[in-house]
Amino acid sequence: MSGASRRPVRHDGETRLPRLTTVVASLAIGVLLYFSLVAGIDGQRTLAAIQRMDPAGWLGIFGLSLANYGLRFVRWHGYMRWLGHRVPLVRHLLVYLAGFALTTTPGKAGEGVRAVYLARRRIPYAHSVAAMFAERLLDLLAIIALSCLAILSFSGYAVWVIAPLAVIAGLLAAMHNRRLLKYVQRRVEGADGMIAGVAHVFVHAWERAFVLLSWRPLIGGFLIGCLAWAAEGVALYLIADRLDISLGVTMAVGIYATSMLIGALSFVPGGLGSTEAAMTILLKLTGIASTAALTVVLIARLATLWFAVLLGLCCLVALEIEHRWLPAHGRPST
């Protein structure tokens, strides 16, 4: 359709929605990767394992994924209210989920989508960036904390969780410290070079997000992040259980979190490839056979990453249909 390929309207001269070709290309690459992976390991065996998942199992897995998205949205919605914005709940949920459609695109384009739609409701980009920074920071700390559960699952290694938990506590305290922020600002002011440029971006985002880093939203956001990502780990456990594979809940949550952390550190969009590889290796270390581990991983990513992408794409299409084709008087007031 010609209307579907038109460029998005640019409202403030700053940001555009990604082109449709970018979305399609990124999704096509991801789907091709997964088809290649399935064909390479044992497509028939993987398909048979997927078919072994009964409806109750699928409902449980997708329900846990929805719990993850729902908890993270509650936090995001709370951030917007904390910043003084009142966005209708259902519309705000559509905007938030629409960001998932571009999870596999470079440059965190999904976050840009949210900023564009919120800007149409007169919410400054600075506030969207602040919420994005706080959300990404607390997600990272929550995932690091949950990854410690994998260490706790092995006897004799409990002492090794003290260091990462101490680092998390230190970072939470540091992000709340305005004097430290001012000190870092003075240190990076006027500095040159690539590292200095990254530091400037980080400090600028930290300054914008400072109102969200007071103790109440900081601790609340961290705890919500822990619950949200733990739900995805429980989904990994449920998949293994339905396939008669022995895997403890604590270990499953720890493995999922560690894999997500490795995927994030790889800087590959959506953690494609790196997350799957890490999760497979960690599952194998628990004694699960290679093919069984890969099957569990593929189903887990189908029910988490690709379910999120599909859900986000539906919300993105719904928002764009409303914006492009409904008459102006039929759109929500801003």
N, C-alpha and C positions, 0 to 999 in steps of 0.2 A: 504494500500500500504506500502511496506517495506520502501520506500524512505521517506514517510511522518513521520515515527516513528523514524528516525535516529536522533541522537543528533546533535544539531547545531554545526557548526565548531567554535572552540575557536581560536580567532585570536591573542590575546595579553596576554593570561594567567590570565586575570582578571575576565571577565564576560561571562556567557553563556546566550543564550536565554532560557527562561523557557521551560521545557519539554512539548510536545504536550499533555501528560496525565494531566498535571497541568492545562492547558488551558481548556481542555474538562471537567475536574472535576469541575472547578470553574463555568463554564457556566452551567453545568448540575445542580449544586446546586442552582444557581440563578433561572434557569427556573423552577425547582421543587418548589422553594419558591413561585414563582408567580402563578403557577398553583394551588398550595395549597391555596393561598390567594384568588384567583378568585373563586375557588370551595367553600371556606368557607363563602364568603359573599353572593354570588348569581350569579353563573356563567352565567345563562341564561339572567339575567337582565344586567349584564356587557356586554355580547356579543351583546345584543340588542342595548345598548348604543353605542358600538363601530360601529355597523352597521348604526347608525343614523348619524355618521360623514360622510358628503358628500366628494367627491374627492377634491373639492376646500379647504375644511377644512383640510384634510390630507396634501395636498400640502403646505398649509400655515404653518402647525405645523412643518413638516419636513424641510421646507425652513428656518424657524426660528432656528431650530437646526443646520442646515448647516451654517447659519450666525454665530452662536456661535463658531462652530469649525473653520470656516474660519477666524474670527477675532483673535482667539487665535493662529492660525497658523501664521498669519501675524506678531503677536508679537514675536513668537518663531523664525521665520525666520529673523526678525529684530535683535533679540539677537545674532544669529549666525553671521550675518553680522557685528554687533557691535564688536564681538570678533575676527573678521578678517577672517571669513570663507565664501566661496562662494559655496553653494550647489545648483545644478540645481533645479529650483522651483518645477517642477512636482515631481521629485524624493524626494525632501525634504518633500513635502506634503504627499506622500505615507508613508514616515518614521514617520512623526508626527501622522498621523491618525492610523498607525499600533499600536501605544501605547494604543489606546482606546480598542483594542481587549482584553487586560488584566486588564481592569478597575476593574473587580470583583475578581481579584486574590490578595492574601496578599502581603504586602511589596512594594506597588507601582511598581509592575513588569513592568507596561507599560512604566514607565520612563526608566527602564533598557533596554527595547527593543530599544527605541530611541537611547540610548547611544551606544548600540552594533552596530546598523546600521551606526551611524555617525562615530564610531571608524573605521569601514571598509573604510571610506573615509578620514582616517587620522585626524579626529577631536578628540582631547584628551578628555578623560572621565571627566577631571576637568572642561572643558568648558561646557559639557553637564550638569554636576552637578550644575554649576553656573547658567545656564539658567533655570534648573528645580527649583532651590531655588527661583530665582527671580519670576518665573511664579507662583509658589505655594503661595509665600508671597503676591503678588499683587492680585491674585485671592481671597485669604482670606480677604484682606482688601476691595476689591470691593464687595464681598458678604456681609460683615458686613455693608458697606455703604448702599447697596440696601435693606438689611433687615430693615433698619430704615424707609423705605417707608410703611411697615406694621403699624408701630407706628403712622406715619403721617396720616394714613387713619382713625384713631380714633380721634375725636375732643377732644381737651384739653390735648393731650399727646405730642404735638410738642416739648415741652421743653426737653423731654427725649432723643431726638436725638442729643442734643448738646454734651453730654458726649462721645458717641461712635464716633462721627465725630471728636471730639477733639483728641481722642485716635488715630484715623487713621492719622490725620495730624501729631501728635507727632511721630508716628512710621515711617512715611515716612521721616520726618526730621532726626530721629535717624539712620535709615538705610543709610542715605547719609553722616553721620558724621564719618569721618575716625578717628578722635581723640577718639571718643567714642568706636569705634571698637578696637583700640589699648588698651584702658583702660580695656575693657572687656576681651581681650586676656590675659592681665597681671593677671587679677583676677582669671581666670579659669586655668591658667597655674599651673601644679603640683597638682591640686585638685583631690581628689579621690571620689569614690562612684558613684551610678547610676545617680543621678542628675547632678553631675559633668561631667559624660560621655556624657549625652545628651547635656549639655552646650558646651562641646568640639566640638561635631558634628555640632551644630548650628553655633558656631563662625567660624569653619573651612569653612562651606558652605557660610557664610556671607562674609568672606574674599575672597573666590573664585569669588563670585558674585558681588564684590564691583564695578567693572567697569560698570556693568549693573544697578547700583543704583545711578549713577549720575543723576542730575535733569531731563534731557531730556528723557532718557529711563524709568526713574522711574515714572514720571507723565504720560508720554505717555502710558506706560504699564498698569498703574492703570486705566486710562480712557478707554482703550481698554477692560480691564477686566469688567468694569462697563457695557459697551455696550453689550459685549458678554453674560454676565449672565442675563442682562435685557431682551435680546431676548428670553431666555428660559422662563422667567416669563411671557412675552407677549404670548408665546405659551400656557401657563397654562390658561391665560385669554381667548384665542381663543377657547380652548377646552370647557371651561365652557359656553362660548357664543353659541357654536354650539349645546350644549345640553340644551339650554334655562335655564341656571343657572345664576343667577345674581351675578356677581363678577367684581369689578372695576379693571382697568388695574394697577393702583398704588398698590392696595391691592394684586393683583395676583403676581406682581413682588416681593413685600415684602414677601409674604408667601413663594414663591419659594426660595428666597434667604435665608430666615430664616431656611427653611427645609434643604437646602444644608449645611448650617452652622452646624446645629445639626447633620446631617449625617457625616460631616467631623470630628466633635468633638467626635463622637462615636467610631472612629478608626476601624469601620467595613468596609471591602473592598467594594468600590462603595457606601457606606452608605446604603447597603441593609437592609431593614426593618426599621431602625431608620429614614431615610429620609421619607419613605412612612408614617410611623406612625405620624411623626411631621406634615407633610403636611395635612394629614387627620384631625388631631385635630385642626389645624389652620383654615382649611376650615369650619369645624363644628362650630367653634367660630363665624364665619360670618353669621351663620344661615342656612347653607346648610345641608340637611339631610345626615345621615351617609352613606347610600348606594350610594347616588349621589356623595358624597365627595370621597369615595373610588374609584368609577368609574373614576372620573376626575383624581385622582392620578395615577391609573393604566395606563390610556391612556397617561398621561404626561410622566411617566417613560418609557413607551414603545417607545415614540417618542423622548426621550432624551437619557437616559442611554442605553437601549437595541438597539436603532438605532445606537448609537456610537459604541457599542460593535460589531454589525454586520458589520458596515462600516470598523472598524479597523481590524476585522478578514479577510475581503476581501483584504485589503491592505497588511496585514501580509502574507497571502498566496501568493499574487503576488510577494512580495519581496523574499520570501523563494524559490519559484519556480525559479525565476531568479538566485538566489545565488546557488542553489543546482544543477540545471539541465542545465543551459546554459553553454556552453563552456567558458573557461576563457577569450578568445578573444572577446566574445560577451557581456561581462559585461562592465558596465561603468568604465571608467578609474578613478583612485583615485588620 
